[in-house]
Amino acid sequence: MELQFEELRAGNAKRIGEMAALAKLIWKEYYDPLLVDGQNDYMIALFLSPEAIGEQLEEGKRWFFVRYGGEDIGFICFYPIESAMYLSKFYLRADMRGRGFGRGIINFVADEAKQCGMNAIELNVNKYNATTAIYEKLGFVRICSEKNDIGHGYYMDDYVYRLQL
C-alpha cells in the first residue's frame, strides 16, 4: 500500500471538522507532555480549530490528510515563503509512527515545492521534541532557533530546519 494525500478544500465543513478532530487528537498526544498547562489547548484553539483551519485554507495554506489503507493517519500543512516551502504541520497518529512514512511525506512536499519553483523546505520544531533527530535523518539542517510570542504569555521555542532540494 502507498501513502495517499487528500487535499482539504475550503468550504468542506465535514472534512474540515474531521481534520480538526484528528489534529487535536495527535497534537495533544505530542505536546501535552512538552508544554506548560493551558498552552496546548490555547494553541489548538488558535491553529487547529475548524474555524482556524478554514481561515488558513482561505489564506492559501494547503492542508492534506495523509491516508494509508483507506484511513486518515495524519496531516500536513504547507505554503510558500520567500524561496522555500514552509512545512507548518507534519503529524502522524502514534500507531503509524516508525513505519518509514516520513520520507514519503517529505518527498510529496518536495515535489509540491519544486512545482512552485521552490528550492527548499523549511519547518520549525519545538526544541524539546524528539523528532529533531528524525528531521536530521531525512536531511534537514538546523539553521537557527527562534522564540515566538503567540499571545496570552505563551511562546513557541523552536529550532528552524531547512532541507535544500
DOTIRO-116448 format. One record per residue (C-alpha): residue number from 1; residue in three letters; x negated, z negated, y negated. Coordinates in steps of 0.05 Angstrom, whole numbers, plus 5000, padded with zeros to 4 digits. Layout:
% DOTIRO-116448
<resi=NUM, resn=ALA, X=X, Z=Z, Y=Y>
...
END
This chain:
% DOTIRO-116448
<resi=1, resn=MET, X=5000, Z=5000, Y=5000>
<resi=2, resn=GLU, X=4979, Z=5014, Y=4929>
<resi=3, resn=LEU, X=4989, Z=4977, Y=4865>
<resi=4, resn=GLN, X=5043, Z=5006, Y=4821>
<resi=5, resn=PHE, X=5053, Z=4997, Y=4747>
<resi=6, resn=GLU, X=5123, Z=4997, Y=4717>
<resi=7, resn=GLU, X=5124, Z=5002, Y=4642>
<resi=8, resn=LEU, X=5172, Z=4956, Y=4607>
<resi=9, resn=ARG, X=5216, Z=4991, Y=4555>
<resi=10, resn=ALA, X=5244, Z=4963, Y=4491>
<resi=11, resn=GLY, X=5319, Z=4953, Y=4497>
<resi=12, resn=ASN, X=5318, Z=4940, Y=4572>
<resi=13, resn=ALA, X=5344, Z=4868, Y=4566>
<resi=14, resn=LYS, X=5348, Z=4857, Y=4641>
<resi=15, resn=ARG, X=5276, Z=4875, Y=4655>
<resi=16, resn=ILE, X=5251, Z=4840, Y=4592>
<resi=17, resn=GLY, X=5285, Z=4777, Y=4617>
<resi=18, resn=GLU, X=5253, Z=4786, Y=4685>
<resi=19, resn=MET, X=5185, Z=4796, Y=4652>
<resi=20, resn=ALA, X=5194, Z=4732, Y=4611>
<resi=21, resn=ALA, X=5212, Z=4693, Y=4673>
<resi=22, resn=LEU, X=5152, Z=4720, Y=4712>
<resi=23, resn=ALA, X=5106, Z=4708, Y=4653>
<resi=24, resn=LYS, X=5130, Z=4636, Y=4644>
<resi=25, resn=LEU, X=5120, Z=4621, Y=4718>
<resi=26, resn=ILE, X=5050, Z=4649, Y=4720>
<resi=27, resn=TRP, X=5029, Z=4623, Y=4651>
<resi=28, resn=LYS, X=5049, Z=4551, Y=4666>
<resi=29, resn=GLU, X=5012, Z=4554, Y=4732>
<resi=30, resn=TYR, X=4949, Z=4580, Y=4697>
<resi=31, resn=TYR, X=4949, Z=4539, Y=4634>
<resi=32, resn=ASP, X=4985, Z=4472, Y=4645>
<resi=33, resn=PRO, X=4920, Z=4443, Y=4673>
<resi=34, resn=LEU, X=4878, Z=4472, Y=4615>
<resi=35, resn=LEU, X=4919, Z=4459, Y=4552>
<resi=36, resn=VAL, X=4940, Z=4396, Y=4515>
<resi=37, resn=ASP, X=5011, Z=4371, Y=4524>
<resi=38, resn=GLY, X=5061, Z=4416, Y=4490>
<resi=39, resn=GLN, X=5013, Z=4473, Y=4475>
<resi=40, resn=ASN, X=5032, Z=4514, Y=4536>
<resi=41, resn=ASP, X=5107, Z=4511, Y=4522>
<resi=42, resn=TYR, X=5093, Z=4528, Y=4449>
<resi=43, resn=MET, X=5052, Z=4589, Y=4470>
<resi=44, resn=ILE, X=5105, Z=4612, Y=4520>
<resi=45, resn=ALA, X=5158, Z=4610, Y=4465>
<resi=46, resn=LEU, X=5112, Z=4644, Y=4416>
<resi=47, resn=PHE, X=5085, Z=4700, Y=4461>
<resi=48, resn=LEU, X=5126, Z=4705, Y=4525>
<resi=49, resn=SER, X=5199, Z=4692, Y=4509>
<resi=50, resn=PRO, X=5246, Z=4751, Y=4517>
<resi=51, resn=GLU, X=5251, Z=4755, Y=4441>
<resi=52, resn=ALA, X=5175, Z=4755, Y=4432>
<resi=53, resn=ILE, X=5165, Z=4808, Y=4486>
<resi=54, resn=GLY, X=5219, Z=4851, Y=4455>
<resi=55, resn=GLU, X=5185, Z=4846, Y=4387>
<resi=56, resn=GLN, X=5118, Z=4864, Y=4417>
<resi=57, resn=LEU, X=5148, Z=4925, Y=4451>
<resi=58, resn=GLU, X=5178, Z=4947, Y=4384>
<resi=59, resn=GLU, X=5108, Z=4939, Y=4353>
<resi=60, resn=GLY, X=5080, Z=4988, Y=4404>
<resi=61, resn=LYS, X=5047, Z=4938, Y=4451>
<resi=62, resn=ARG, X=5053, Z=4964, Y=4522>
<resi=63, resn=TRP, X=5076, Z=4916, Y=4576>
<resi=64, resn=PHE, X=5074, Z=4932, Y=4651>
<resi=65, resn=PHE, X=5098, Z=4898, Y=4713>
<resi=66, resn=VAL, X=5044, Z=4900, Y=4766>
<resi=67, resn=ARG, X=5080, Z=4916, Y=4831>
<resi=68, resn=TYR, X=5059, Z=4913, Y=4903>
<resi=69, resn=GLY, X=5101, Z=4923, Y=4965>
<resi=70, resn=GLY, X=5164, Z=4931, Y=4922>
<resi=71, resn=GLU, X=5153, Z=4864, Y=4887>
<resi=72, resn=ASP, X=5133, Z=4844, Y=4816>
<resi=73, resn=ILE, X=5067, Z=4808, Y=4829>
<resi=74, resn=GLY, X=5041, Z=4803, Y=4758>
<resi=75, resn=PHE, X=5039, Z=4834, Y=4689>
<resi=76, resn=ILE, X=4993, Z=4864, Y=4638>
<resi=77, resn=CYS, X=5000, Z=4880, Y=4564>
<resi=78, resn=PHE, X=4952, Z=4922, Y=4523>
<resi=79, resn=TYR, X=4946, Z=4961, Y=4458>
<resi=80, resn=PRO, X=4892, Z=4997, Y=4418>
<resi=81, resn=ILE, X=4849, Z=4961, Y=4366>
<resi=82, resn=GLU, X=4796, Z=5000, Y=4329>
<resi=83, resn=SER, X=4753, Z=5032, Y=4384>
<resi=84, resn=ALA, X=4777, Z=4990, Y=4443>
<resi=85, resn=MET, X=4839, Z=4979, Y=4484>
<resi=86, resn=TYR, X=4856, Z=4905, Y=4476>
<resi=87, resn=LEU, X=4880, Z=4875, Y=4542>
<resi=88, resn=SER, X=4924, Z=4819, Y=4515>
<resi=89, resn=LYS, X=4954, Z=4796, Y=4581>
<resi=90, resn=PHE, X=4929, Z=4803, Y=4653>
<resi=91, resn=TYR, X=4962, Z=4756, Y=4702>
<resi=92, resn=LEU, X=4978, Z=4755, Y=4776>
<resi=93, resn=ARG, X=5020, Z=4707, Y=4817>
<resi=94, resn=ALA, X=4978, Z=4655, Y=4853>
<resi=95, resn=ASP, X=4995, Z=4683, Y=4921>
<resi=96, resn=MET, X=4968, Z=4751, Y=4900>
<resi=97, resn=ARG, X=4901, Z=4730, Y=4873>
<resi=98, resn=GLY, X=4837, Z=4741, Y=4911>
<resi=99, resn=ARG, X=4861, Z=4806, Y=4943>
<resi=100, resn=GLY, X=4819, Z=4853, Y=4902>
<resi=101, resn=PHE, X=4876, Z=4875, Y=4856>
<resi=102, resn=GLY, X=4835, Z=4861, Y=4793>
<resi=103, resn=ARG, X=4793, Z=4924, Y=4798>
<resi=104, resn=GLY, X=4854, Z=4968, Y=4808>
<resi=105, resn=ILE, X=4888, Z=4937, Y=4747>
<resi=106, resn=ILE, X=4826, Z=4946, Y=4704>
<resi=107, resn=ASN, X=4819, Z=5018, Y=4728>
<resi=108, resn=PHE, X=4891, Z=5030, Y=4706>
<resi=109, resn=VAL, X=4878, Z=5001, Y=4637>
<resi=110, resn=ALA, X=4813, Z=5040, Y=4632>
<resi=111, resn=ASP, X=4849, Z=5105, Y=4647>
<resi=112, resn=GLU, X=4901, Z=5089, Y=4594>
<resi=113, resn=ALA, X=4846, Z=5072, Y=4544>
<resi=114, resn=LYS, X=4810, Z=5138, Y=4557>
<resi=115, resn=GLN, X=4875, Z=5176, Y=4547>
<resi=116, resn=CYS, X=4879, Z=5144, Y=4478>
<resi=117, resn=GLY, X=4807, Z=5162, Y=4462>
<resi=118, resn=MET, X=4781, Z=5091, Y=4470>
<resi=119, resn=ASN, X=4713, Z=5077, Y=4500>
<resi=120, resn=ALA, X=4720, Z=5003, Y=4517>
<resi=121, resn=ILE, X=4768, Z=4948, Y=4538>
<resi=122, resn=GLU, X=4766, Z=4880, Y=4503>
<resi=123, resn=LEU, X=4800, Z=4815, Y=4521>
<resi=124, resn=ASN, X=4800, Z=4741, Y=4505>
<resi=125, resn=VAL, X=4792, Z=4688, Y=4559>
<resi=126, resn=ASN, X=4803, Z=4613, Y=4549>
<resi=127, resn=LYS, X=4734, Z=4581, Y=4552>
<resi=128, resn=TYR, X=4756, Z=4534, Y=4607>
<resi=129, resn=ASN, X=4788, Z=4587, Y=4651>
<resi=130, resn=ALA, X=4750, Z=4601, Y=4715>
<resi=131, resn=THR, X=4769, Z=4675, Y=4711>
<resi=132, resn=THR, X=4709, Z=4687, Y=4665>
<resi=133, resn=ALA, X=4667, Z=4698, Y=4728>
<resi=134, resn=ILE, X=4718, Z=4749, Y=4753>
<resi=135, resn=TYR, X=4714, Z=4789, Y=4689>
<resi=136, resn=GLU, X=4638, Z=4788, Y=4692>
<resi=137, resn=LYS, X=4641, Z=4813, Y=4764>
<resi=138, resn=LEU, X=4685, Z=4870, Y=4740>
<resi=139, resn=GLY, X=4631, Z=4890, Y=4689>
<resi=140, resn=PHE, X=4656, Z=4855, Y=4626>
<resi=141, resn=VAL, X=4603, Z=4826, Y=4580>
<resi=142, resn=ARG, X=4615, Z=4765, Y=4536>
<resi=143, resn=ILE, X=4605, Z=4787, Y=4464>
<resi=144, resn=CYS, X=4625, Z=4725, Y=4425>
<resi=145, resn=SER, X=4670, Z=4665, Y=4422>
<resi=146, resn=GLU, X=4726, Z=4651, Y=4374>
<resi=147, resn=LYS, X=4776, Z=4596, Y=4357>
<resi=148, resn=ASN, X=4843, Z=4620, Y=4331>
<resi=149, resn=ASP, X=4895, Z=4576, Y=4298>
<resi=150, resn=ILE, X=4963, Z=4592, Y=4329>
<resi=151, resn=GLY, X=5002, Z=4542, Y=4289>
<resi=152, resn=HIS, X=5030, Z=4471, Y=4299>
<resi=153, resn=GLY, X=4959, Z=4444, Y=4305>
<resi=154, resn=TYR, X=4943, Z=4486, Y=4366>
<resi=155, resn=TYR, X=4883, Z=4532, Y=4376>
<resi=156, resn=MET, X=4863, Z=4585, Y=4425>
<resi=157, resn=ASP, X=4789, Z=4571, Y=4441>
<resi=158, resn=ASP, X=4765, Z=4634, Y=4475>
<resi=159, resn=TYR, X=4708, Z=4679, Y=4495>
<resi=160, resn=VAL, X=4714, Z=4752, Y=4478>
<resi=161, resn=TYR, X=4694, Z=4801, Y=4532>
<resi=162, resn=ARG, X=4682, Z=4876, Y=4529>
<resi=163, resn=LEU, X=4678, Z=4929, Y=4583>
<resi=164, resn=GLN, X=4644, Z=4993, Y=4560>
<resi=165, resn=LEU, X=4677, Z=5054, Y=4592>
END
